[in-house]
Amino acid sequence: MSEVRRHSAWLWLSALLLIVAVLSVMSSTSAAPETPLSLDSAAPDGALALQLWLTRMGYSMRRQDSYGQPGTHGTLLVLEPERDATSQEVTGLLQWASSGGRLIIVSDESFPLWAASGMHITFARSAPVRVTQPVLLQPITTRLAGTANLITGFTEDRGSGAATRYGTVLTRRAWGQGELWGLTAPHLLDNAHIGRSQNRRLALNLVGSPGPITVDQPGPASAGGSTSWLSGTAWGIAVLFGLAILMMFRWLGGWRLGPPIIPFSERRRPAVEYVLSLAALLRRAHRRADVLAIYQRELRERLRRRFGTDLPEDLPRDLAGTVRPLLQPRTDLSEEDLIRQAEAIVRCEEALKERV
């Protein structure tokens, strides 16, 4: 039992590490692929902040995972689809938009709907996105924070709303009685960028007036954030945080913050350290008269032990003339004067030892 008690801190640490490993294996085996711009994901590339922002601004959001068509004159927001639309689905979406619908495609990959609507997508170097009015007017947007490397090639298009130095990344095209929006910089709307600059105003320009919005995220997996509860939910993160605190407590308490084992020879500081530190303090404070008083006090003590008095007039005549100036109090001492006075007192004390 004594061995177990002595190594209890390390046993606790090993047990906590084992628990974390088991939980990580359990969560990773049940995790599903994470969908970019998912409305349920709080990850940096998720769109939970976008959903909360639009809901707070008065929009009602309905989600689907197929290229279905909402009601007449509605808004359909297609976010980062993981599956390409078939030719029938493309035709249906364009017909719905031409009848008065508002179709918004947000994707940084080639999409059949781009070509069907006449938008020629090309890849370019990543560059900052800048606003090119007059599309983004409700509300007025003048600054965006983000980059893009997929452009539509319509730099001079009158429907351009944002572009990089290589071409347009946001365009609006009238389509029959409706309109078609294309955004090739989807990360402008993710959790990591929606709060920067005026990216939130960009979202409001895309979805139009407050009302119902159908959010479409087609893909092989269901929309949503990671199913790894250990790293994708607040409860899982709280568990990891608690385990990390326990591990740090046991590690630091059992090793670094324990009682130090110091050899006996090192437990006492030598007296010379105190002498040197006191000398440094006196020198810094310019207390030279106090240092001289210490030497004078030692000289008086020697005189008292040798002659029974420390008064110069009671000393032998041949010694009185030497001792009298050494015992005079001084206040205007320089460091050189102090050294000379101390040397004279030491020589006088040596002479007293030799005097019979």
Steps between C-alpha positions, in 0.01 A plus 500: 500500500788739565620465140151568366462802726837637397420475127132595530546820295641307205227237528237775485668653198518167318133429573390839363708451185339160449151651538576769243635241256190280536264795454692614192479154343128474576425843354716456190337171404155660505598828335348589164661718234454865581307713252645843422267793574268275700237700685544275807879516516684728742833417332688782326375380157141454623208738453332495841578871545338573161181320606484686832565833327226457239252370758565801719441729201151357446555220245342156540724220377399156372761238411502222241760263355378477141466740212135559575318817401338722764179689449452771241695823550702343782873493570712189449852505647722214382798473738809302396319204336692174521306348212471642149151572376369287216391658174134466601570668835691783331215557257245501781698748709548740210133482406407569862732803509364636170149490644595748772719308742827613658767232450832539686788260431790510748783264404873505430486206260386463142123452496273403206270791576787743436537386138125474447454864601790626288753549778841377385691392810880510502761448770746775586746592771361568843453873554306732734138570414395860445155647446403621151165677526218562413349159582554496878264783597252349746668561736791691346817292517841649432748262666540124511756287685615185322673353196391296199665293226193412287367775275214532254695695240252791481725774643323770296154355551250763613359248744831452680491551875845386612821399329868430545777640283449202268123511451149500645408280794146631559258567217128564464314419181140565414337172400155544355281645773744391770868532569801280533790567741836324488767519772829314451649606836282301746731549798385862517187357666656242734533532876860621479424791262132598538584745780788669319474833323155519326457132411168491685367770268601281206275224637206740521556616141498139382174390666306821433204625703410314824286198437518122457828350379553144383856387563609212276811292581488191278756236583556133574497570873235684696562865562637589837816529697728223606336214689809471716341603829842515665631782280190625320263575789514727802465204740789314336724803514407549866603138571834552327556824691424334834732209425776741397462693828519177703806385307678830555409499870631148558810559289598829660395402852687168489820618338578869465317646801591230751735561797859548375771257608804719581828365638582617852816674381291725272228591747700784662629801315862600570549814707700662223178535295344712773817708536521566128129580468515739799810669356327545167194652666710744706698604192183553299356714782828699537511421877879529526484664842313197636768267363773715661307493829523119500879515475517772768281294733735202464800724577333643810425148621866399462615812684255434780621142541867604491501822702160503673393815315434615144554872562811635325593726794519197733723300267879498506646816352673327210173331397253783559619704200450205266160387629335842534455573122388142438211530747370834371149468343494576124201582278655623174685186402585393150561136422878562489488673842310207645758254373790707642329535839423128517860409412631736773265347762609148401870598530430653841329181618799294379732730693290457816538121474878535496512755785605355832 
